[in-house]
């Protein structure tokens, strides 16, 4: 259990197996670095922080009129930062599995272009340009500044509240982020059969809304996405969704847990398949496949017959 002072941290293990704490993305540096320096030009300031009553905020606090202010200028910087942070966290896990953690992976077979690459992937080589066979696990990173911070000339940067204290919807709490992650996962699935053996995980640093709890479970059950994971345990003192009923979403509390989940995805020899057929036809496929001698042969026969029908 993390105490109040560790609420921004992910538990990690050192080389001796002793668990230590490493602060989560955008919370793990000095607070002066969480918000970029705001002593520069006014146009620069207004692209990264909200200005209100001579103070500057990461988000508009609840109860304060925002006057329609929105920020887009910081999204790219936050995206690059969090993708690199995830690489730093996951690289040791990839190494243990004999793989490389690579950012911005491009693969034509999977419709992963230079304009829309995989944010992070475990690959058999350290190249950004990959074939589908060289990619073992894909991560789509959807992280944000989660808590709220205020800058004033008198006090510098201060943490003033958790994600429930402001009007923003960070990370996986943002419907747009969830839809983009789902859409990209579907695009990978329908682009080529070569990607059918590659698990896809969406990484965030927030809980999800009640609205998406059944949806993430259905996405996991259907095989489109293997999970939505938050790497920010204890993001607030109040109740929040730590996991969905069937595990489509979960909050990772320790690096050992993250390690085991990644290891299982790599080693389980997963395969994605989908179809929509009349029940009698499904029964016929099952009957033919059941004549094989072993479970593995039955599974391969089932998939073969399914492919033949869908061709």
N, C-alpha and C positions, 0 to 999 in steps of 0.2 A: 504494500500500500504506500502510495506517495503522500508525503505530508504537504502542507500548504506551500512551503518554500520550494517544494520540488514539483509544483503543479505544471511547470512548463518543460518537464524533462521526460526523456525516454530512458528507461533503465537498460544499461549495456553491461557486458562482461569484459573484463580485461583478460590478458593472456593467462593469468593464474586462475581464471574462472570466478574471480571476485566481481560481484555486480557493482557497477558504478553508475553514475547518472550523467548523461549527455543531454544538454538542453535541445529541445525540438526546433525545427526549422523556423527561422525568423525570430526565435526567442533565445537562441543559444549564444549570441554575441553580447557584448556590452550594450546596454540600452541605447547608448549614444549612436550605435551603428544600426539599430533596428529601423529607425527612420533616417533617410539620408540627410546629410547636413543641409540646413535650410537657410544658410546665410548668403546663398547665391541670389541669382536674379529672380524676381517675382514670378515670371512665367514658369520657371523651373519648379519653384516651390508649389505652385498651384497644380502641377501635374502629379504630384506625389503625396501631398497631404491636404487636409481640409483646413481652411482658415476660418476661425470664428472668435470674435471678441479678443483680438490681438494674440490669440493662442493658435497652435497648430495641432491637428489630431490625425491619427491614422484612420479613424472613422468618426462620423458624426455621432456624439453621444445621444442616447435616447432622451427625448424631451427637448432637444434643441432643433429648431427649424433649420433644415438644410438648404432651403431655397433652391432646390433642384440640382445641387452640386453632385457631379459624378466624376470619378477619376479613372482614366484609362492609361495614362502615361506610365504608370508604375508596373503594369501587368507584365510586360516583357522582362523587366529586370527581376521581378519576383519569380517568374517562370524559370529563368536561367539559374537563379540562386537556388531554388528548391530542387531543381533537377540535379544540380551539382551536389547539393547536400545529400540527396538520396543515393547518389553514386558513392559518395564517401562512406555512407552508412552500410550500403549493400555490397561494396567491393570485397570486403573480407569474407562474406558469405559466399559470393560467387567463386572466389579463389579456392575455398574449401571444397567446392563442387567441381573444381577443375575448369572453371569458366571465367569469363571477363565481364565486368559490368561496364557497359558502353552507353554513352549519351548520344542522342540524335541519330539513331540507327535508320539507315535507308535500305529498303528492300523492294524492288519493283514488283516482285511476285505477290507481295502483300499490300500493295498500294501505299507503301510507306515512302513518300517522296521527300526531297529536300525541303519542300514547303510544309510537309506534314509528316515528319519522321516519328519513330517511336521515341518517346521521351527518354526511356532507359530500357535496356534489355540485357539479359544474360546471354552471352554468345560464346562460340567456340574459339573465336579469334578476337583481337582488340580493334578490328577495323570498324569504321562507321558504315561501310558498304558491305552488306551481307546478303547471302542467299537465305531462303527460308530454312534450309537444312542447318544453317549455322546459328540460327536463333533458337534458344531453348526456353526463354521466358520473357514476356513483354510487360513492362510497367508503364502505365499512363499516369503521369503525376499531375494532380489537381490540388495544389497547396496554396495557401494565402497567408497574409498577416492575420492572425486569429484574434488576439487580444487587442485592446485599445490602448494607445499611448498618446500622451500630450506633451508638446514642447512649449515652454515659456522661457523668456529671456531670464527670468528670475531663478527658475529651478531646473532648467535643462529639460531632458526627456524623462517622463515618469510613466510607469504603468498605472493606468487608472481604472481598469476593469477587464473582465473576461468577455467572451464573445456575446454574452447575453446583455452586456451593458451598452452596446452600440447598435446602430441601425443597419450595419452591413450584414451580408450573408457570405462568410468566408468559406473557401474550400468546398467540401462536399455538401454544405448547407445551401449552396447556390444551385438552383435548378438548372441554370444554363451550363454549369460545369458538369453536372451529372449527365445531362443530355448529350453534351459533346463527347464525354468519355464513352457513353453507351454507343453513340453513333460511330465513333472511330473503331470501337471493338467490332461492331457489326460489319463495318467496311472491310476490316481485316479478314473476318470469317467468310465473307462472300467473294473475296477477291481471288482466292486460289485454294484448291484442296491441299496445297503444299503447307498451308498454315494450320491444318486441322490438328496437329500434334503440339501446337504452341499454346501454353496457358497464358491468359491475360489477367493482370491484376491492376486495379485502379488504386493509386496511393493518395491519401489525403492527410490532413492534420486537423480534422474537425469531426464531430458526429454527423449523422444524416438526419433529415427530417422524418417525422412519422409517415408522411406521404410516400417516401421511397422505401420504407421497410419491406413491404411485400414485393416491391418491384425488384430489389436487389436479390432477394431470395429466388424469385422466378428466373432472373437472369443467370444465377448460379446453377439452378436446377436444369435450365435449358442448355447450359454449356457455353453460352456466349461469353460470359465473364466468369472467371474462377473466384473472384472476390473483390470487395471494396474494403480496403484496410486503412484505418486511421493510425498514424504513428505519434499521436499526441494523447497520452493517457491523462485522465483527470483535467480536462480543459475548463472545468468550472466546479464550484462547490455544490451546486444544485444537481437535480436529476438531469441526465442526458442519456441518449441512446448509445449504450456501450456496444451492443451487438443486435443483429436482427434475429428473429426466432429460429431461422434455419441456417444461420451463419453466412449469409451472403455479404453482410457487413460485420466487421469486428474491429475492436480497438486493440492494438498490440501494446502490451505493457512491458515486455522484456525482450532483449535482443535474442535470447535463447528461444523464445517463442517464434520470433521472426525467422530465425535460422531454420527451425524445424518445419515451418510452413513452406518456406522456399525449397527446402530439401525434398519434401514430400511431392511438391508440384513437379520437380525435375525428375524424380525417381519413379513416379507412379505410372509412367507410360500411358498418359491420358490421350484420348482421341475425341475430337468433336465430330458429331454427325447430326443431321436433322433431315426431316422429311414430313410430308403430310400424305398419308395413304389410307385407303379403306381398311377397316379392321380385318376383314377376311384376308386381304393381301398381306397384312402384317403377320397374321397367324400362319400363312403359308411360308413366309420367310423364316419364321421361328421354327416351324416344323422341319424344314430342310436343313437349317443350321444345326438343329439338335442332333442330327445324325452323325456329326463329327465326334471324334474320340475324346477330345479334351476341351476344357473351357476356352482356352486360347484359340484353338481351331474353330470352335463354334462361333466365337466373337468375330474372327476374321471372315468366316463364311457369311455371317449375318451382314457384315459391312459390305462384303463383295456383292451379295444379292441386292442389298439396298442401293448400291451404286448402279448396278445393272438396270434396275427398275427406273431409276431417276434419269438415266441417260436418254 
